[in-house]
Amino acid sequence: MIVTARKTSLTGIKPTGEPHLGNLIGAIEPAIEMAAGDYESLYFIADYHALTTARDPEQLAHWTRSVAATWLAAGLDPQRTVFYRQSDVPETFELSWVFSCITGKGLMNRAHAYKAARDANVAAGDDPDAGVNMGLYNYPILMAVDILIMEAHLVPVGRDQQQHVEIAADIAGSYNHLYGDRGYRFPVPEAVIPPETTGHTLPGLDGRKMSKSYDNYIPLFLAAPKLRKLVRRIPTDSTPVEDPKDPDSSAVFQILAQFAPDDVVADTRARLEAGGVGWGELKNQLADVLEERLAPMRERYEALMEPGSELDDALAQGGAIARERAARVLRSVRHAVGIS
């Protein structure tokens, strides 16, 4: 086993929809900040993972490219981070079979996504496994391979994904117990959970958490007129213009606070608390702040989405590096299990 001087951090991004403001604040920017730290970092687009639900080939291809372009437009540096598509590392799927053969069914039965699907079916009076495909059932094994084939030590995830990293650690332990004396042992990965104080949750167009599930999100790369129109849909109360207002109860202000400079946020807070500022004025201010922040990113994103852009070179370069790394690991595994 080759040991690097630095620990390796790995992040996977599933291409299942349009990136929005909440993704930028809650996931993309914190992850890019971590990539700039003292870790050897790898980021991949988990396009095969999306097949558990994606059924439109053209849409999946579009979202895969869109997610990749979004991360580069947001500041991910492919010269510093190995950036690749999962589908460019076919060794992943051979190792997936090896891991399937050493992973107990009971472990998969306890996976949160599978249990949630079964519970929903039972509650609806359906067959417990109705609509459950084997991709969903085996999802944790494929995710474990993504992590272990790159010899990742650290996996930044939200709390809802922590179990997947724990399963990967269990599988690594099973492999090491069975085959560790054959010359290769996997590092046992650890989940890195951001402290609650560092994570940012943005309200959406209906006041609830911004989420694709609620269809209440503001896409990152809307043209300025459409962006302003969506901002004006954010709900506010009927407090008169001249009356003081509580900034912290306003979804509009909460979004502004994440995107505007600190001095602008402080000034806006003071003006709202003093009275004389209407919600319409605040929404216009937010639209201006968002456009100033997002316009350069949108311009870069649109350029990256063009066929033959530098995005293609970045993914090809990252894919070659990732595949070379995966091939080395797989050679060791094949030898250990007696295939070669």
KOLLUMZA-527034 format. One record per residue: x, y, z of N, C-alpha, C in turn. Coordinates in steps of 0.1 Angstrom, whole numbers, plus 5000, padded with zeros to 4 digits. Example, Ala and Ser with C-alpha at 12.3 -4.5 7.8 and 13.67 -1.06 7.14 Angstrom:
# KOLLUMZA-527034
513249435078512349555078513249675078 512849785071513749895071512950005079 
END
This chain:
# KOLLUMZA-527034
500849885000500050005000500950125000 500650224991501350344991500750445000 501550505009501050595019501450735015 500550825014500850965010501151045023 501851155021502251235032501051305039 500051335030498851395036497651305035 496751325044495451255044494751295031 493951195026493151215014491651245018 491151345012489751385014488951365001 487851295002487051264990485651314991 485151384981483751434980483051384967 481851334969481151294957479851374955 479551414943478451504940477451424931 476251404935475251334927474551434917 474551404904473951504895472451474893 471651524902470251494902469351614901 469951734897469051844896469851974894 469052084893469652214891470252274904 471552314903472152374916471452504920 471252524933470552644937471352714948 470852824953471552904963471952824975 471052744980471252664992472452564990 472552504978473752424975475052494976 475052624971476252704971476752734985 475852774993476152815007476352695016 475552595015475552485024476552375021 476952365008477752245004478952284996 478752364985479752384975480952474981 480552584986481652674992482352615003 481752555013482452485024483352375019 482952295009483752195004484952244996 484752354989485952414981486952464991 486452525002487352575012488152465018 487552345021488252235026489352185016 488952195003489952144993491152234992 491052354997492152444997493052425009 492752335018493452305030494652215028 494952145039496152055039495951915034 494751895028494451755023494751735009 495051615005495051574991493551554988 492951634979491551624977491151564964 490051494964489451434952487951464952 487451514940486051544939485551464927 484451394928483951324916482451344914 481951344902480551344898480051204898 479151174907478651034909477451014899 477851004886476850984876476150854876 476850744880476250614880475250604892 475550674903474650674914473350734910 473250824901472050894897471050794890 471650684885470750584878469750514887 469850534900468750474908467450544906 467450664901466250734899466150794885 467250834879467250904866466850804855 465950844847465450754836465550824822 465950954822466051034810467551044806 468050974796469550984793470051124790 469251194782469751334779469751424791 468851404800468851494812469951454821 470251324823471351284831472651334825 472851334812474051384806474151534809 473051604808473051744810473351784825 472751714834472951734848474451704852 474951604846476351564849477351674845 477051734833477951844829477651964837 476351994840475952114847476652114861 476552004868477151994882478652014881 479351954871480751974870481052124867 480352184858480552324855480252414867 479352374875478952454886480152464896 480752344899481852344909483052424904 483352414891484452494886484152634886 482952674882482552814882482552874896 482252784906482252834920483652844926 484652794919486052814923486852694926 486352574923487152454925488352454915 489552434919490752434911491152294907 490952254894491252114890492752094890 493552194891495052174892495452134906 494552164916494852134930494052014935 492951994928491951884932491851784920 491851654923491551554913490051554911 489651604899488151624896487751534884 486851444887486551334877485151284877 484751214867483451144867483651004872 482650964880482650824884482750724873 482050754862481950664850483250654843 484250744846485550734839486450644847 485950574858486750484866486050354866 486150274855485450144855485850044865 487050064870487549974881486649974893 485950084895484950094905483949984906 483549934894482449844893482949694895 484149674892484749544895484949524910 485449634916485549624931484249624938 483249674932481849674938481449524939 481749434929481349294930482149224942 483449264943484249204953483649234967 483249364969482749404981481349344984 480549324973479249264975479349124980 480449064977480648924981481148914996 481549025002481949015016481149105025 480049155020479149245028477849165031 477549165044476349095048475049165044 474049085040472749145036472149225048 472349175060471849245072472249395072 473549415068474049555068473349635058 473049585047472249655037470849675041 470249585048468849595053468749715062 469849755069469749865079470049995073 470350005060470750135053469450225053 469650345057468550445059467650455047 468250465035467450495023466550375020 467050255022466250135019465150125030 465550145043464550135053463450235052 463850355047462750465045461850425034 462350365023461450315013460550205017 461050115025460250005030459150055040 459550145048458650195058457450275051 457850345041456850425033455850325027 456350215021455550115015454550055025 455150015036454349955047453150045051 453550175053452550275058451450285047 451750275035450850285024450050155021 450450045028449749925026450249845014 451449885009451949814997452949705002 453349624992454449534994455649614999 456349565009457449645015458549685005 458749594995459849624985459249684972 458049724972457549784960458349904955 458749904942459450024937460950024941 461349934949462849934953463649854943 464549924936465449854927466749814934 467449724928468749684934469749794935 469649894926470550004927470450074940 469150094944468950164957469450074968 469149944967469549854978471049844980 471749834968473249824968473949954969 473250064969473850194968474950214978 474850174991475950195001477150114997 477050004990478249934986479050004975 478250064965478950144955479550264961 478950324971479550444977480750404985 480750284991481950244998483150224988 482850174977483850154966484450294962 483550384960483950524956485050574966 484750544979485650594989486950514990 486750384990487950304993488850284981 488350284969489250274958490150384956 489750504962490650624962491450634975 491350534983492050524996491850655004 490550695005490250815012490250795027 490850885034490850885049489650965054 489251075048488251165053487251185042 485951185046484851205037483851305043 483951435038483051535043481651505039 480651495048479251465045478351535055 477151555051476151595061475751475070 475051505081474751405090473851295084 473051325074472151235067472951125059 474251155056475151065049476150995057 476151025070477150965079477150815078 475950755078475850615078476550545066 476550615055477250555043478750545045 479350645052480750635055481050525066 480150515075480250405085480150275079 479350255069479250125061480550105054 481050205048482350195041483450145050 483450205062484450165072484250015076 482949975077482649835081483249745070 482949785057483449695046484949695045 485549805048487049805048487549715059 486849715070487249625081487149485078 485949445071485749305066486849265057 487149355047488149315037489549295044 489849395052491149385059491249255068 490149215074490149095082490348975074 489748965062489748855053491048845045 491548955041492648955031493849045035 493749105046494849205050496249145051 496249015053497648955054498148915040 497448955030497848925016498549045010 498949145018499749245013499149385010 497749385012497149515010496049535020 495949655026494849685036494349825032 493049835032492449965030492450055042 492750185040492550275051491050275055 490850285068489450295073488950435073 487950475065487650615063486850665075 486850795077486050865087485250975081 484050985086483151095081483551225088 483551335080483851465086482451545085 481851565097480551625098480751775102 480351865093480552005097479752045110 480452125119479652165131478452235126 477352225135476152295131476252445129 477252495137477452645136478052685123 478652595115479252635103478452615091 477452525092476552495081475552605080 475152645068474152745065472952685058 471752715063470552675057469752795052 469452805040468752915034467252885034 466452985037465052965034464752975019 463652905015463252905001462153004998 461552984987460553084982459253074991 459052964998457852955007458152965021 459453005025459853025039460452895045 460152775039460752655044462252645039 462952545044464352525040464352515024 465252585018465452575004465852435000 465052374991465252234988464552204974 465252114967464552064954463351984958 463351914969462151834973460951924975 461152044980459952134981459652224969 460552214959460452294947460352444951 461152484960461052624965462452694964 463252644955464652694954464852804944 465952874945466352984936467552924928 467452894915468552844908469752934907 470952884907472152964907472353054895 471953004883472353064871471153124863 470153174870469053244863469553374858 468953414846469253554841468653654851 469253774851468853874861467353904863 466653914851465253944853464453834860 464753714856464053594862464453584877 465753614880466153604894465453704903 465253834897464553934905463053894907 462453834897461153784898460953684908 461853594909461753484920461953544934 462853644935463153704948461853774953 461153834944459953904948458853814953 458953674950457953584955458253534969 459353574975459653534989458553594998 457953515007456853575015457353665026 456553765028456853865039455453895046 455553955057454353995065453854125060 452754175067452154295063452554415071 453654415077454154525085454254655076 453654765080453754885072455254935070 455455005059456755055056457455125067 456655215074457255305084457555235097 456955115099457155045112458454975113 459054955125460254875127459954735123 460954665119460854515115461954435121 461654305124462554215129463354145118 464554175115465354115104465353965105 465553915117465753775119464553685116 463353745115462153675111461953685096 462753745089462553775075463453675067 462753595058463553505049464353585040 463853705035464653785026465953835032 465853875045467053925052468053805054 467453695058468353575061469153535048 468653545036469353515024470353625022 469953755024470853865022472053855031 471853805043472953795053474053705048 473653605040474653505035475453555023 474953655016475553695003476053835003 475653925012476054065012477254075021 478154175019479254205028478754235042 479554215052479154235066478654375069 479354475063478854615066477554645060 477254585048475954605042474854535050 475154415055474154345063473854425076 474954475083474754555095473954675092 474254745082473454865078472054835075 471754725068470354695065469654655077 470254575086469654545099469254665107 470154765108469854885115468654955109 468654965096467555045089466154975091 466154835090464954765092464454785107 465354775116464954795130464454935133 464955035126464555165128463255205122 462855125111461555155104461855245092 460955245083461055325071461555255059 461755125060462255035049461154935047 460554925035459554825032460154695027 459354595027459854465023460154465008 459454545000459754554986461154614983 461454714991462854764990463954664993 463654585004464554485008464754384997 463654344991463754244980464554294969 464354414965465154474954466654474958 466954514970468354504975468954364974 468154264978468654124977468854084963 467954124954468154084940469454154934 469654274938470954344934472154274939 472154234952473254174958473554034952 472453964949472653824943473153844929 472653934921473153954908474653994907 475054074916476454114917477353994920 476853914929477653794934477653684923 476453664917476353544908476653574893 476653694889476853724875478153674869 479253694876480553644871480553484871 479953424881479853284882479053234870 477853304868477053254857477753264843 478453374841479253384829480253274827 480953234838481853124837481152994835 480052974841479352854840478852834826 478352934820477852924806478952894796 480152954799481252924790481752774792 481652724804482052584807481152484801 479852524800478852434794478952414779 479652504773479852484758480652364755 480252294744481052174740482552214737 483452124742484852154739485452254748 484752294759485352394768486452334777 487052414785488152364794487552264804 486252254806485652154814486052014809 485951994796486351864791487751824794 488651924793490051894796490251864810 489551934819489751914833489251784837 488051734832487551604835488351494830 488951514818489751414812491051394820 491651504823492851494831492551434845 491551474852491151414865490851274864 490151234853489751094851490951004849 491951054842493150974840493850954853 493951054861494651044874493950944883 492550964883491750884892491750734888 491750714875491750574870493150504873 494150574871495550524874495550484889 495050564898495050534912494150414915 492950414909492050294911492650164906 493250174894493850054888494949994897 495750074904496750024913496049954925 495050014930494349954941493749824937 493049824926492349704921493349584918 494549614913495549514911495849444924 496049524935496349474948495149384953 493949434951492749354955492649224948 492849224935492749104926493749004931 494949044934496048954939495548894953 495048984961494748944975493548834975 492648854966491448764966491748634958 492848634950493248514943492748514928 492448634923491948644909493148644899 494248704904495448714895496648664902 
END
